[in-house]
Amino acid sequence: MKVLITGITGFAGSHLAEYILARQPRVKVCGLIRWRSRMDNILAIRDKVELCEGDIKDIVSLQKCLAEIRPDYVFHLAAQSFVPASWRLPAETFAINAIGQVNLFEALLGLKLNPKIQVAGSSEEYGHVNSDEVPMKETNPLRPLSPYAVSKVAQDLLGYQYFQSYGLPIVRTRGFNHTGPRRGEVFVTSTFAKQIAEVETKKREPVIHVGNLEAKRDFTDVRDIVRAYWLSLEKGQPGEVYNIGTGRAITMKEVLDRLLALSKVKVRVEVDPARLRPSDVPILEPDCSKFVKLTGWKPEIPFDQTLRDLLDYWRERV
């Protein structure tokens, strides 16, 4: 069995590759990379995976890779995934996320390939959520509040449309926030952890710069999330969409406090206006019962362990 992971060198993609290699010995793991992709995240498994150079914005290179690999499963994780960047680069975000996915689907159709496909959506698709809509079910209205969120809604609906129009066996997931080792430093949990590690080593003044600490998010360990991604294709129904998360949202302030509790440093917290978004989502808390009932999945790694592993990751690097 062959599995293709787009975005294999990224945060979730590298963890997914590791999960499959460790738990699915009869599966060959393949990955789509760009010539400029950073390989840091997959150095430990580089000799265990087959990599093909291509770009989701270039359908010709996609067709070449897909023709060579002929995958049975496709995990589509390649994306511009940083919400604040989408405000600066809305067209590029849409080109990578939405048009890139169209290229992937069209390349598969052109080659008459019919693998089972996971489209990795986002909790950001829900956007503005009314108080009586929490926890959010998959049927909740989508009211995206950033260019990134709009691009993920487009990916989500394109997945549904290509399933209905062409029969591509596409399963859509809406993953809520996930973190852990290798999380990019621009993301909230990582930027907190990196700043704390820098304070510990006297590379930074004892000041932590933050954005909106009142926003509430549901955090899952990335190693639990990628296990859910695998189950979404193993047991998920094509054409369906599934929320994936713990079902409990916490404030960014609680995240910061729990990270600081893992360190002995004393710091001052300052709001950085540059870290505030033009419009922010107050709360994202899911009802994941649909996915849990279907697959039996549940998070296994305690959040404090996730934060400890993340902080240790940055301690090694600063």
KAGI-V720804 format. One record per pair of residues at least 12 apart in sequence whose C-alpha atoms are under 8 Angstrom apart, sorted by the first residue. I is the first residue (numbers start at 1). J is the second residue. D is the distance in Angstrom with one decimal. If there is no record, write none. Layout:
I:J:D ; I:J:D
This chain:
1:26:6.8 ; 1:27:5.0 ; 1:28:6.2 ; 1:71:7.6 ; 1:72:6.2 ; 2:27:5.8 ; 2:28:4.8 ; 2:29:6.2 ; 2:30:7.1 ; 2:69:7.4 ; 2:70:7.4 ; 2:71:4.9 ; 2:72:5.4 ; 2:73:6.7 ; 3:27:6.9 ; 3:28:6.2 ; 3:29:5.1 ; 3:30:5.9 ; 3:71:5.4 ; 3:72:5.9 ; 3:73:4.8 ; 3:74:5.9 ; 3:75:7.6 ; 4:29:6.3 ; 4:30:4.7 ; 4:31:5.4 ; 4:32:7.3 ; 4:69:7.7 ; 4:71:5.9 ; 4:72:8.0 ; 4:73:6.3 ; 4:74:4.8 ; 4:75:6.2 ; 5:17:7.7 ; 5:29:7.6 ; 5:30:6.3 ; 5:31:4.8 ; 5:32:6.4 ; 5:74:6.0 ; 5:75:4.9 ; 5:76:6.1 ; 5:77:6.8 ; 6:31:5.8 ; 6:32:4.9 ; 6:33:7.3 ; 6:74:7.7 ; 6:75:6.4 ; 6:76:5.1 ; 6:77:5.3 ; 6:78:5.0 ; 7:31:7.2 ; 7:32:6.4 ; 7:33:6.8 ; 7:76:7.3 ; 7:77:5.2 ; 7:78:4.0 ; 7:79:7.3 ; 8:31:5.4 ; 8:32:6.5 ; 8:33:7.1 ; 8:42:7.9 ; 8:77:7.6 ; 8:78:7.7 ; 9:33:7.2 ; 9:37:7.0 ; 9:38:6.8 ; 9:39:6.0 ; 9:40:7.6 ; 9:41:5.8 ; 9:42:6.1 ; 10:41:6.9 ; 10:78:7.7 ; 11:41:7.4 ; 11:182:6.0 ; 11:183:5.8 ; 11:184:7.3 ; 12:77:7.5 ; 12:222:6.5 ; 12:226:6.8 ; 13:77:6.4 ; 14:41:6.1 ; 14:42:5.9 ; 15:222:7.3 ; 15:223:6.4 ; 15:226:6.8 ; 16:223:7.7 ; 16:226:5.1 ; 16:227:7.4 ; 17:29:6.7 ; 18:45:7.3 ; 19:223:7.7 ; 19:226:7.3 ; 19:227:7.1 ; 21:48:8.0 ; 28:49:7.2 ; 28:50:7.9 ; 29:48:7.8 ; 29:49:5.3 ; 29:50:6.4 ; 30:49:5.6 ; 30:50:4.5 ; 30:51:5.6 ; 30:52:7.5 ; 30:69:7.5 ; 31:49:7.2 ; 31:50:6.3 ; 31:51:4.8 ; 31:52:6.2 ; 32:51:6.0 ; 32:52:5.2 ; 32:53:5.9 ; 32:54:6.2 ; 32:55:7.5 ; 32:65:7.7 ; 33:51:6.7 ; 33:52:6.1 ; 33:53:4.9 ; 33:54:5.9 ; 33:55:7.1 ; 34:53:5.4 ; 34:54:5.4 ; 34:55:5.8 ; 35:53:6.4 ; 35:54:7.7 ; 41:182:7.1 ; 52:65:5.9 ; 53:65:7.3 ; 56:78:7.9 ; 56:96:7.1 ; 56:100:4.7 ; 56:101:7.1 ; 56:103:6.5 ; 56:104:6.6 ; 57:95:7.2 ; 57:96:6.3 ; 57:99:7.0 ; 57:100:4.9 ; 57:103:6.9 ; 58:100:7.8 ; 58:103:7.3 ; 59:103:5.3 ; 59:104:7.0 ; 59:106:8.0 ; 59:107:6.4 ; 62:103:7.7 ; 62:104:6.8 ; 62:107:6.6 ; 63:107:5.2 ; 63:108:7.3 ; 63:111:7.4 ; 66:107:7.7 ; 66:108:7.3 ; 67:111:7.0 ; 70:113:7.1 ; 71:115:6.2 ; 72:114:7.7 ; 72:115:4.6 ; 72:116:6.4 ; 73:115:5.2 ; 73:116:4.9 ; 73:117:5.9 ; 73:118:8.0 ; 73:233:7.5 ; 74:115:6.5 ; 74:116:6.3 ; 74:117:4.7 ; 74:118:6.2 ; 75:117:6.0 ; 75:118:4.9 ; 75:119:6.8 ; 75:120:7.6 ; 75:229:8.0 ; 76:117:7.2 ; 76:118:5.9 ; 76:119:5.4 ; 76:120:6.2 ; 77:119:7.3 ; 77:120:5.8 ; 78:97:7.7 ; 79:93:7.9 ; 79:96:6.1 ; 79:97:5.3 ; 80:93:5.7 ; 80:96:6.5 ; 80:97:6.5 ; 80:148:7.8 ; 81:148:7.2 ; 82:148:7.5 ; 82:186:7.8 ; 82:187:7.3 ; 83:146:7.0 ; 83:147:7.7 ; 83:148:5.5 ; 83:149:7.6 ; 84:277:6.8 ; 86:146:7.2 ; 86:147:5.4 ; 86:148:5.3 ; 87:146:7.0 ; 87:147:6.3 ; 87:148:7.8 ; 90:147:5.6 ; 90:148:7.3 ; 93:147:7.4 ; 93:148:6.4 ; 93:151:7.1 ; 94:147:7.6 ; 94:148:7.4 ; 94:151:5.3 ; 97:151:6.0 ; 97:152:6.9 ; 97:155:6.8 ; 98:151:5.8 ; 98:152:7.3 ; 98:154:5.9 ; 98:155:5.3 ; 101:155:6.8 ; 102:158:7.6 ; 105:162:7.7 ; 114:168:6.2 ; 114:169:7.2 ; 115:168:7.6 ; 115:169:6.9 ; 116:168:7.4 ; 116:169:5.0 ; 116:170:6.0 ; 116:171:7.7 ; 116:233:6.7 ; 116:238:7.9 ; 117:168:7.8 ; 117:169:6.2 ; 117:170:4.7 ; 117:171:6.1 ; 117:233:7.1 ; 118:170:5.9 ; 118:171:4.9 ; 118:172:5.8 ; 118:173:7.2 ; 118:229:7.5 ; 118:232:7.3 ; 118:233:6.5 ; 119:155:7.3 ; 119:156:7.0 ; 119:159:6.9 ; 119:170:7.0 ; 119:171:6.3 ; 119:172:4.8 ; 119:173:6.3 ; 120:172:6.3 ; 120:173:5.3 ; 120:174:6.5 ; 120:175:7.1 ; 121:152:5.8 ; 121:153:7.5 ; 121:155:7.1 ; 121:156:6.2 ; 121:172:6.6 ; 121:173:5.4 ; 121:174:4.5 ; 121:175:6.2 ; 122:149:7.6 ; 122:152:6.5 ; 122:173:7.5 ; 122:174:4.5 ; 122:175:5.0 ; 122:176:6.2 ; 123:174:5.5 ; 123:175:5.8 ; 123:176:4.8 ; 123:177:7.3 ; 123:243:7.9 ; 123:284:6.8 ; 124:144:6.6 ; 124:145:7.8 ; 124:148:8.0 ; 124:149:5.2 ; 124:152:7.9 ; 124:176:7.9 ; 124:281:7.9 ; 124:284:7.8 ; 125:142:5.7 ; 125:143:6.7 ; 125:144:5.1 ; 125:149:5.0 ; 125:150:6.8 ; 125:152:6.2 ; 125:153:5.5 ; 126:140:7.4 ; 126:141:6.7 ; 126:142:4.4 ; 126:143:5.4 ; 126:144:5.8 ; 126:284:7.8 ; 127:142:6.5 ; 127:143:4.8 ; 127:144:4.2 ; 127:145:5.2 ; 127:149:7.4 ; 127:281:5.8 ; 128:142:7.9 ; 128:143:5.5 ; 128:144:6.7 ; 128:145:6.8 ; 128:281:6.0 ; 128:282:7.7 ; 129:143:7.7 ; 129:281:7.8 ; 129:283:7.3 ; 129:284:7.7 ; 134:284:7.9 ; 134:285:6.4 ; 134:286:7.2 ; 135:247:7.4 ; 135:284:7.9 ; 135:285:5.2 ; 135:286:4.8 ; 135:287:5.2 ; 136:284:7.7 ; 136:285:6.3 ; 136:286:4.7 ; 136:287:5.4 ; 137:243:7.4 ; 137:286:6.4 ; 137:287:5.2 ; 137:288:7.3 ; 138:241:6.8 ; 138:242:6.5 ; 138:243:6.4 ; 138:287:7.9 ; 145:279:6.4 ; 145:280:7.0 ; 145:281:7.2 ; 146:279:7.3 ; 156:172:6.5 ; 159:171:7.6 ; 159:172:6.9 ; 159:239:7.6 ; 160:172:7.9 ; 160:239:5.7 ; 160:240:7.8 ; 163:238:7.3 ; 163:239:5.9 ; 164:239:7.5 ; 169:238:4.9 ; 169:239:6.9 ; 170:238:4.9 ; 170:239:5.8 ; 170:240:7.9 ; 171:232:6.9 ; 171:233:6.8 ; 171:236:6.5 ; 171:237:6.4 ; 171:238:4.8 ; 171:239:5.7 ; 171:240:5.7 ; 171:241:6.3 ; 172:239:7.3 ; 172:240:6.2 ; 172:241:4.5 ; 172:242:6.4 ; 173:229:7.8 ; 173:232:7.6 ; 173:241:5.4 ; 173:242:4.8 ; 173:243:6.0 ; 173:244:6.9 ; 174:241:7.2 ; 174:242:6.0 ; 174:243:4.8 ; 174:244:6.0 ; 175:225:7.6 ; 175:243:6.0 ; 175:244:4.8 ; 175:245:6.4 ; 176:217:7.8 ; 176:218:6.1 ; 176:219:6.8 ; 176:220:7.4 ; 176:243:7.5 ; 176:244:6.1 ; 176:245:5.4 ; 176:284:7.7 ; 176:286:7.7 ; 177:217:6.7 ; 177:218:5.8 ; 177:219:4.8 ; 177:220:6.3 ; 177:245:7.6 ; 178:218:8.0 ; 178:219:5.1 ; 178:220:4.6 ; 178:221:5.4 ; 178:222:5.3 ; 178:225:7.1 ; 179:219:7.0 ; 179:220:6.5 ; 179:221:5.3 ; 179:222:5.3 ; 179:306:7.3 ; 179:310:7.9 ; 180:221:5.8 ; 180:222:5.8 ; 180:223:7.8 ; 180:306:5.4 ; 180:307:6.7 ; 180:309:6.6 ; 180:310:5.1 ; 181:306:7.9 ; 181:309:6.1 ; 181:310:4.6 ; 181:313:5.7 ; 182:310:7.5 ; 182:313:7.2 ; 183:310:7.8 ; 189:255:7.3 ; 189:256:7.7 ; 189:307:8.0 ; 190:310:7.1 ; 190:311:8.0 ; 192:208:7.2 ; 192:210:7.8 ; 192:256:6.6 ; 192:259:7.7 ; 193:259:6.9 ; 193:310:6.9 ; 193:311:5.1 ; 193:314:6.6 ; 194:311:7.1 ; 194:314:5.4 ; 194:315:7.5 ; 194:318:7.7 ; 195:208:6.3 ; 196:208:7.4 ; 196:260:7.4 ; 196:263:7.7 ; 196:265:7.7 ; 196:311:8.0 ; 197:311:7.0 ; 197:314:6.2 ; 197:315:5.3 ; 197:318:6.7 ; 198:315:7.9 ; 198:318:6.2 ; 199:265:7.2 ; 200:265:6.4 ; 201:318:7.6 ; 206:265:7.7 ; 206:266:6.8 ; 206:267:4.6 ; 206:268:6.3 ; 207:267:5.3 ; 207:268:4.7 ; 207:269:5.7 ; 207:270:6.9 ; 208:267:6.7 ; 208:268:6.2 ; 208:269:4.9 ; 208:270:6.2 ; 209:269:6.1 ; 209:270:5.0 ; 209:271:5.7 ; 209:272:5.7 ; 210:269:7.1 ; 210:270:6.1 ; 210:271:4.9 ; 210:272:5.7 ; 210:275:6.6 ; 211:271:5.6 ; 211:272:5.9 ; 211:273:7.0 ; 211:274:7.8 ; 211:275:4.6 ; 211:276:5.1 ; 212:252:7.4 ; 212:271:7.6 ; 212:275:7.7 ; 212:276:6.2 ; 213:251:6.4 ; 213:252:4.5 ; 213:253:4.8 ; 214:251:5.5 ; 214:252:6.1 ; 214:253:6.6 ; 214:282:7.4 ; 215:251:5.5 ; 215:252:6.0 ; 215:280:7.8 ; 215:281:6.9 ; 215:282:4.8 ; 215:283:6.0 ; 216:249:5.5 ; 216:250:4.9 ; 216:251:4.1 ; 216:252:6.3 ; 216:282:6.1 ; 216:283:4.6 ; 216:284:6.3 ; 216:285:7.9 ; 217:248:7.9 ; 217:249:4.6 ; 217:250:5.5 ; 217:251:6.4 ; 217:252:7.5 ; 217:283:6.0 ; 217:284:5.2 ; 217:285:6.4 ; 218:245:6.5 ; 218:246:6.5 ; 218:247:6.6 ; 218:248:5.5 ; 218:249:4.0 ; 218:250:6.3 ; 218:284:6.5 ; 218:285:5.7 ; 218:286:7.6 ; 219:245:7.0 ; 219:246:7.0 ; 219:248:7.9 ; 219:249:7.1 ; 219:250:8.0 ; 219:303:7.6 ; 220:245:6.0 ; 220:246:6.2 ; 220:299:7.1 ; 220:303:7.1 ; 221:299:7.7 ; 221:301:6.5 ; 221:302:7.9 ; 221:303:6.9 ; 221:306:5.9 ; 224:298:7.9 ; 224:299:5.6 ; 224:300:6.7 ; 224:301:7.1 ; 225:244:7.4 ; 225:245:7.8 ; 225:299:7.9 ; 228:244:7.4 ; 228:297:6.6 ; 231:295:6.6 ; 231:297:7.9 ; 232:295:7.8 ; 235:294:7.2 ; 235:295:6.3 ; 236:294:7.4 ; 236:295:7.8 ; 242:288:7.3 ; 242:290:6.7 ; 242:291:5.7 ; 243:286:6.7 ; 243:287:7.0 ; 243:288:5.2 ; 243:290:7.6 ; 243:291:6.6 ; 244:286:7.6 ; 244:288:5.8 ; 244:291:7.1 ; 245:286:6.6 ; 245:288:6.5 ; 245:299:7.8 ; 246:286:7.7 ; 246:288:7.5 ; 246:298:7.5 ; 246:299:6.5 ; 247:285:5.9 ; 247:286:5.1 ; 247:287:5.8 ; 247:288:6.5 ; 248:285:6.0 ; 248:286:7.5 ; 249:283:7.4 ; 249:284:6.7 ; 249:285:5.3 ; 258:304:7.3 ; 258:307:7.9 ; 259:307:6.4 ; 259:308:7.5 ; 259:311:7.6 ; 262:308:6.9
